């Protein structure tokens, strides 16, 4: 009986740690997260984080992100659009994102490219390493925004987030579970970085 109690206590502790981390990430960033209609100022750059392509076209999620960037630009809320994504020999989020923006009347001259944005953390780290000190809007879905802003804050970036359509996508439950785990991973990553 005593062993069972110990096992239950350990299980509860292991369960509470990711809950605490996720709550911390969400509540520490939520004031920086907005819908498009809440943006009154003009920011230097809107960063669209890549999230997959299908048949050489943006996935539904990626299209929603790109459309949000287009709307922000058309409303005069961002001066430039930075597309950050993954590029392989037969797979290029960047080419697809670029083509989509051009086809939607975004001037080539205002599109910036990061073709080494393999994941959220890498995209934001690449941005920082380019010595960009401009004001930045991160553009992604709301469930993904908390971690994106958290990482940006840890990198001392001048940032807010604007989320694209707040809808449930196919396999959203799986995405939510993956994001819960990713928040824990990045929380621990940047926590341990502070120890050096």
C-alpha positions in Angstrom: 0.0 0.0 0.0 2.8 2.4 0.8 4.5 1.7 -2.5 1.2 2.4 -4.3 1.0 5.8 -2.5 4.5 6.6 -3.5 3.8 5.7 -7.1 0.7 7.8 -7.1 2.6 10.8 -5.7 5.3 10.5 -8.2 2.8 10.2 -11.0 1.0 13.3 -9.8 4.2 15.3 -9.6 5.2 14.2 -13.1 1.7 15.3 -14.3 1.8 18.6 -12.5 5.2 19.7 -13.9 4.0 20.0 -17.6 0.8 21.5 -16.4 2.7 24.2 -14.5 5.1 24.8 -17.4 2.3 25.2 -19.9 0.3 27.5 -17.6 3.5 29.6 -17.1 4.2 29.9 -20.8 0.6 30.8 -21.6 0.1 33.4 -18.8 3.5 35.0 -19.2 2.8 35.8 -22.9 -0.9 36.3 -23.4 -0.7 40.1 -23.1 1.5 40.2 -26.1 -0.9 38.2 -28.3 -3.6 39.9 -30.3 -6.1 39.5 -33.1 -5.5 41.6 -36.2 -8.1 44.2 -35.3 -6.3 45.1 -32.1 -3.2 46.4 -33.9 -3.0 50.2 -34.0 0.7 50.8 -34.5 2.9 50.0 -37.5 5.6 47.4 -37.0 8.7 46.9 -39.1 8.4 43.2 -39.9 5.8 40.5 -39.8 7.3 37.1 -39.5 5.3 34.2 -41.0 6.4 30.9 -39.5 6.3 27.9 -41.9 4.1 24.9 -41.2 4.0 22.6 -44.1 3.0 22.5 -47.8 0.8 20.1 -49.8 1.2 19.4 -53.5 3.4 22.5 -53.8 0.8 24.7 -52.2 0.5 26.1 -48.7 -1.3 23.9 -46.2 -4.5 25.3 -44.8 -2.7 26.5 -41.7 0.1 28.1 -43.7 -2.3 29.8 -46.0 -4.1 31.3 -43.0 -0.8 32.6 -41.7 0.1 34.1 -45.1 -3.4 35.7 -45.4 -2.9 37.3 -42.0 0.4 38.8 -43.1 -1.1 40.0 -46.3 -4.0 41.7 -44.4 -1.5 43.3 -42.0 0.5 44.7 -44.9 -2.6 46.0 -46.7 -3.8 47.7 -43.5 -0.4 49.4 -43.2 0.4 47.5 -39.9 3.7 46.0 -41.2 6.3 47.3 -43.5 7.9 44.0 -44.6 7.1 40.3 -44.5 9.7 37.8 -43.4 8.9 34.2 -44.4 10.8 31.6 -42.4 10.6 27.9 -43.3 12.3 24.7 -44.2 14.0 23.9 -47.5 15.2 20.6 -48.8 16.1 19.2 -52.2 12.5 18.4 -53.2 10.7 20.5 -50.5 10.6 24.2 -50.1 8.2 26.0 -47.8 10.0 29.2 -48.8 9.3 28.9 -52.5 5.6 28.1 -51.9 5.2 31.0 -49.4 7.0 33.4 -51.7 4.9 32.5 -54.7 1.7 32.8 -52.7 2.6 36.3 -51.5 3.6 37.4 -55.0 0.4 36.0 -56.4 -1.5 38.0 -53.9 0.0 41.3 -55.0 2.7 41.6 -52.3 5.7 43.5 -53.7 8.9 41.5 -54.1 10.8 44.3 -52.5 9.2 43.9 -49.1 9.6 40.1 -48.8 12.5 38.9 -46.6 13.6 35.3 -46.6 14.9 32.9 -44.0 15.3 29.5 -45.6 16.8 27.9 -42.5 13.8 28.1 -40.3 13.6 24.4 -39.5 11.5 25.0 -36.4 10.1 27.8 -34.3 13.2 28.2 -32.1 15.5 28.2 -35.1 13.4 30.8 -37.0 13.5 33.2 -34.1 17.2 32.6 -33.4 18.0 33.2 -37.1 16.1 36.5 -36.8 18.1 37.6 -33.8 21.4 36.6 -35.4 20.7 38.8 -38.4 21.0 41.7 -36.1 17.4 42.8 -36.8 16.5 45.3 -34.1 13.2 46.3 -35.7 9.8 45.8 -34.1 8.4 42.4 -35.0 5.0 40.8 -35.3 5.0 37.0 -35.2 2.2 35.5 -37.3 1.0 32.0 -36.5 -2.0 30.2 -35.0 -3.0 31.1 -31.5 -2.2 27.6 -30.0 1.3 28.0 -31.3 1.7 31.6 -30.5 2.3 31.3 -26.7 5.5 29.3 -27.3 6.6 31.5 -30.1 6.3 34.6 -28.0 8.0 32.9 -25.0 11.0 32.0 -27.1 11.2 35.5 -28.6 11.1 37.0 -25.1 13.9 34.7 -24.1 15.9 36.0 -27.1 15.2 39.7 -26.0 13.3 40.5 -29.2 10.9 43.5 -29.5 7.8 41.4 -30.3 4.1 40.9 -30.3 2.0 38.2 -31.9 -1.0 38.3 -34.2 -2.8 35.0 -34.6 -4.4 33.9 -37.8 -7.9 32.5 -38.0 -8.7 30.9 -34.6 -10.2 27.7 -35.9 -9.8 24.0 -35.3 -7.8 22.2 -38.0 -7.7 18.6 -38.9 -5.9 16.5 -36.3 -5.9 19.6 -34.0 -5.9 17.4 -30.8 -2.6 15.8 -31.9 -1.2 19.3 -32.7 -2.3 20.5 -29.2 -0.6 17.6 -27.5 2.6 18.1 -29.5 2.5 21.8 -28.6 2.1 21.0 -24.8 5.2 18.8 -25.0 7.1 21.4 -27.2 6.4 24.1 -24.6 7.9 21.9 -21.9 11.0 21.2 -24.1 11.6 24.9 -24.9 10.9 26.0 -21.3 13.6 23.6 -20.1 15.9 24.6 -23.0 15.9 28.3 -22.2 15.9 27.6 -18.4 19.1 25.6 -18.8 20.6 28.2 -21.1 20.4 30.7 -18.2 22.7 28.5 -16.2 25.7 29.0 -18.4 
